Amino acid sequence: MTKVFPGPISNLPEADIPIKGLTAHLSQAADHQILFMQFDRDVALPEHEHSAQVGIVVEGKIELVIGKEKHSFTKGDRYYIPEGVPHSGKIYAGYADITFFAEPARYPTK
């Protein structure tokens, strides 16, 4: 897999997210987390909900069902999932994004 994110990002702590094919680096703050995620295989996301999430697509494609609306996002797009809104989707191999979670302890480090 070609690395999308340069040293200052890939040197951040790795997030402990139990999804095969995912590499995620974590920028931690007192009231939120920012993840730099890269996927080397297709991943199905089962329906779930949590605090607000904002994503900026850096490479590839993601399909999301947010609430009851289906969306497709590619490089340069951004998405917003409000707090408590059920969502699911499919991430395609080669996808990379920068994701903001409005919660400080969404994921631990490895």
Phi, psi and omega in degrees: 000129175285131180284130180275322188263135181285174184315311181303332177270314182291347175272353175294160177301146178277135178281145179266089181239119187280063177235120180295136178090002182255133167242127183223129177252140192246128169252116187258137174229173182294332184233008179196173172229146171238127180247140174250102190248142178221132184245132178253009174209163177293143180223130173266130179258115177291160181299136179201176176210158181192194177297172182304145181224135175232131180234145174238119184281123180264321179212154169078206188219142173225139173248130181232141168253111182250115190068245177242007183258131179269135180225153173234131182234139178228180185317127179094344179280162173226153178226159180224128176242110180296157179304134175078003180272123178298140178209156179210177178172190177224131175252134182261145178310137182096355180286142173215143177208170172246121186238130176259127173246128181278050175205140188279345186231035180301311181229141174276171173271159177288000000 
